[in-house]
Amino acid sequence: MSAPNLVNVSTITLKQVGVALGTTLTTNLLANAASSGKVFKITSIIVSNVDGTNAAAVSLDFHTDADGTSGTSFAIASTVTVPADATLVVLDKNTPIYLEEDRSILGGASAASDLECLITYEEIS
């Protein structure tokens, strides 16, 4: 496993992924495979509550393996309430994080299908 040298980057590709969150903190939102030869610079994470009536809580973790089944989790957001019909900016370009090889971001919500997550990132190789 080796991440690319950020001084000698050959490609930077802008990407986005959107995921509806389930009720357990096991939904793999973004994963960087162990042998990808890439690093992901996450520039924003936005969580939207699509329920017009009820608030819901979101939890997001940085995980030390790509599939999220082993390794260690570290909280990015822990049971943060998102009001009905509102959005929460969990991370923006002023506080980016890097996802090295064999790392992932996991997410979960207090109510199934109430929260949706949009992640914008740069794939660097």
Secondary structure by P-SEA (a helix, b strand, c coil): ccccccccccbbbbbbbbbbbccccccccccccccccccccccbbbbbbccccccbbbbbbbcccccccccbbbbcccccccccccccccccccbbbbbcccccccccccccccbbbbbbbbbcc
